[in-house]
Amino acid sequence: MASDSKYITLIKKTSQSLFPIICNNCGSKTLIPNNLGVCTVCELIIIKEESDSQGKLFETVIPLLTKNSVIEASKALDGLSKSATTPSISYILGVFYGILSDYAYFNLNYNGKGFMEENSSNKYLSLDLTSKSKEFFFRALKLISKLEQKGNDILYLEFMTNIKLGRIFYALNSLKALNANKTEAYCNYANMVYAVESKRKDSESFVKPMFSTSLNSFFYLSKVFTQKKKLEDAITILKFINENVNMPISYAYLIKLESMVAAAGFN
């Protein structure tokens, strides 16, 4: 368990070195190093000097992104759906619907009697939210396809959207274009994400250099540990993240791993 203590210490150290900020993309509270970083919620690049008008679009939704406010948050997002006229807003809607889907799916109670209709309702709600999430991710890609030029921000957005949809091959096309432009802020994070999600054997070598600048790197480290069948290490890291960092992407993954361990009879 020494490795657990090591990585938790690193997470704490990184947290203390970063600065709190409101993401100008999704409006969430996050931590970045100075004026440039990656949001722990939406995973988009934050440039502090840029306008935060898009982030403010979601300011009424952010407080509702909890396990106890799924229906209210979903209705709030539905109300913003007409605002999805840009790739980035469509992407954020996809991210937020995805977060709510995870909360709905895992908000199950097996202590009730009868057929547990509430659990069925949560599962159907989760499926509906997942469908909406994919709808807005594909909308983002459609809007991107209509653009005559793609800067680093659009290439990165295209990359992350394909990653969220599990379209690894298409994500690689965007990654190659990003790497050709050699803009570190976008390339370093994207290369890490691709290495982990494509299950490269050397993925850990892409994750470790990111420890000092991105808390998300520890989430991806947990995925690397899972791929190496180090489930207990992965769970320890995810538990600490969920208790101390605003990073919803780690919530469903933690429960998935805990279920795997329980099913295997380790607990």
N, C-alpha and C positions, 0 to 999 in steps of 0.2 A: 504493500500500500504506500510505499515511499513515493512512488511516482504520482499518486493522488495528491499528496501534500505538496509535491514539487509544482504541479500544474495549478493547484488552487492558489499557491503563493504567487505564481506568475500572473494569474488572473487578477489578483488583488493589486499587484504591482502595476500592471497595465492600467487598471481602473483609476488608480491614484495619479497616474501620469497624464491622463486624458482630461479634456475639458467638457463640461456639460453644455449642451446646445439643443435647440429645437430644430429638427430636420426641416430644411426648406423644401423638401419634396413631399413628405407625408405628415409633417406636423408633430411627430413623436419626439419625446425626450430621449436623447442619446448621448454618447460620449465620443469625441473625436480628438485627434492630436492637433492642436492649433487651428488653422483655417481650412483644412482640407481633410476629409475622412469619409468613412463608410457608415451609413446608418445601421444600427443594430436591429431595426425593425423592418425597413423596406429594402435594405442592402443597396440603395443607390448612393452615388457619390455626393457628398455634401460640400459645396463651396460656399464658405461663410459670407462672402461679399455679395452673392447672388440674391435676388428678390425672394422673399419667403411667402409671396402671395399664394402660391400653390399649396404650401403647407397650411396656411390659414383656412383654405377651403375645407380641410378635414378637422378643424379644431373642435367641432361639436361631436365628431365621431370618436375621437381619440379616448375621451373618458369612458366611452361605452365598450371599448375593446377589452372586455373582461369575460370570464367564464359565466358570470351571473347576469350579463346584459346582452346575450346573443341576439335575441329577437329585436330588441330596441336598436341595437347597432346595425342589424341587417336593414331595418326600415330606414335608418338614417342614410345608409349607403345607397339604398334604392332611390332615395330622394336626390342623391348626387349623380346618379347614372347619366343624366342628360348633360352633365358637365364633362363627360369623358370624350372631349373633342381633340385631345392631344395624346400622344403615346404614353407620356409619363403619368398623366392622371388616370388613364385606363389601366396602366400597370399597377398603380397604387390601389385602385379599386380591386384588382385581381388579388393583390397581396392581402388586403383587409378581409375580403370574402373568404380567402383561404384560412386565415387565422380564426375567423368565426366558425368555419366548418370544423376545424380541429376541436375547438371548444365544445361545439354541439355534439360531435361524435363521442367524445370522451366524457361528456357530462351524463354518465349513465349511473343508475342506482339499481343494484341487484338485491337490495334488501326488501323490496316491495313484494306485495302478494299478487296473485293472479297472473295475467299475461303481461304485466308491466308495460301498459300502453305508453307511458311517458318515455320509456326507452325507445320504443318504436318511433315515436314522434321525433325524438332527438336524432335518430339515425336518418329518417327521411329529410329532416331539416338540414342535416349535414350534407347529404347528397345534393340537395337543392343549392346550398351555398357553394359546394365544390363546382357545380355546373356554372354558377354565376362567375366564380373565380376564373375558370377556363375561358368563359365568354369574353371577359375583359382582357385577359392576356392575349387572346387571339385578336381582339379589337386593336390592342396596342400594336401587334405585328402588322395588321392590315394598314394602320395609319402610317407606320414606319415605311412600309412598302411603297407608299405614295410619295415619299419624300425624294426630291431630286438629288440631294446631297446628304451624306451621313457623317456628322462630326463624331468625335470620341464619345460624347454624351449619348448620342443616338445608337452608336455601335454597341456601347456598353449596355444600354437599355434593351436592345435587341438580344444581346447575349443573355442577360439575366432573365428575360421573358421566356426564352427558349429553355433555359435551365429550369425555371419554375414549371414548365410544361413537360419536362423530361425529354425534350428534343435535343439530345446531346450532339447529334451530327450537325444540326442547324446552328447550335451554339458555337461549335468549332469554327464554322465559316465566319461568324462575327468576331470570334477571338483572333483568328488569323489577321483580319483587317485591323483590329486594335493593336496587335503586336507589331504590325507593319508601321504604325504611327508612332510607336515607342513612347507613349505617354504613361509614365510609371504609375500614376494615381489610379488609372483604369486597368492597366495591364497586370500589375502585381496581384490585385485582388481577383481579377477574372481568371488568371492562370491558376491561382490557388483553388478557386471554386471548381474549375474544369478538371483539374488533376484529381480532386476528391470525388466529384460526381461521376467521372469516367472510370474511377477505380484504378488509377495508375498505381503501379507498385511503388513508385517513388513519391507518392503524393505528400507524404509527411515532410519531405524536403521543400515543398512549396508552402506548407503551413507554418513551419517554425519561424521563418523570417518575418512573418506577419504578426507575431505575438506582441511586439511592442507598439504596434500602430492600430490594431483592430481586435476588439473583443470577439468579433465573429470568428476569428481564426480558431478560438478554442472550441466553438461549436463544430467547426469542420475537423478539428482534431478528434473530437468524440466520434465522428463518422469514420475517421481513419482507424481509430482503436476498434470500432465495431467490425470493420473489414478485416482487421487482424485478430478478431475473436477475443479482444480484450474488453468484454462487455462491462465488467465491474468498474474498470477505469473510466470507460465512457460514461457510465451512469453517474459516477461520483462527480465528474466534471459538469455534466448536465444539471444535476441537482443543485450544485453551487451556482451555476448560471441562472437557473430559474428562480432561485431565492434572492439573487443579488443584482441581476442585470435585466434591463428591459429588452428581452430578446424572445418574442413569441415563437419564432421558428424552432426553438429548442423544446417547446412544451410537448408537442405531439411525439417528437422523436424520443424524448425521455420515457414517456408512457409506453411507447412501442418496445423499447429495450427492456423496460421493467417487466413487461408482459412476456417477452421472450425468455428472460431469466426465470421467471416464475413457472412458465410452461415446461422449461427444461428441468425443473426440480431443484434449482440451486437455492431457492429460498424456502 
